[in-house]
Amino acid sequence: MKAEDISVSVVIPTYNRAGYLGQAVDSALAQQPFGGSLEVIVVDDGSTDDTQRTLSSFGDRIVYLRIPHSGIPAVARNAGLEAASGSYVGFLDSDDLWLPEKLRRQVAVLAGRPTIALVYGSCEYIEADGTRTGQLVWSPENLKSGDALAELLRHNFLSTPGVLVPTRLVRAVGGFNESRALVAREDYELWLRLAMRAPFHFNDGVVALVRVHDGNLNRTSDAEHVRRTVATYRSALRSTQRTARPLLLARLAEVHLARASERGLWHPSAWPLLARGAWFRARQRATEVAGDRRRERTIGRR
């Protein structure tokens, strides 16, 4: 892609975050030149605070979209994705920040390697007042390039503000899943679907700052975390390519069997989990056998 053809859309979903929102928008507008044009889209999920007044100071430097309140981040992100005109798109939560070199570094990777699904960098935690902590969201040794699906199923090593992805590819896989069961996991579910399409690329270095404060949406109980994780895998399973099904089924089996083990294998509440784990394991093995047979038939026809 020629430098003059490169454009990036930044989608910032927000709801009642006027106190942090201006800083997020400033960090998007302050990106170092990357050889193309920048579009900043703020999607307001029906805020009732001073969000509109906060954004009025930016004038026509941003695109402001207001939608009826849904309480589902995926709805706001998809509204921004639909409006995006950029060849690449990044998603910045309204309480987080991008470092100035993020787009310059990541656009260079995507422009030079059109076959990858996304590029991502490290993210660092900051305090509520913006003080940098030096603590990374994920240790660099856990961040890999290449075929990412197997590792991604073990843990979500991507932080949403650290990612940049071709807009056409996000649209091709259907954008974010708007199911309420996937709130705070909708980004993870999208990464799984993208990992089935093409490899990822890790661009070393901190590119974004993730703010920790009392209003963080992703703070959930252990039980709720497991429930949403299972919902994420099951959602990805419905849209997966045939070759990726055994990996997803194996992970679903592992999650259910691990929960049964935690409760004690002889405890009545563990029995349904054991049954589900065994069922997913059986489906995994049946899928693997079917795949082996298809490969044998293909080889036999050559």
Order of alpha helices (4+ residues) and beta strands (2+ residues): beta-alpha-beta-alpha-beta-alpha-beta-beta-alpha-beta-beta-alpha-beta-alpha-alpha-beta-alpha-alpha-alpha
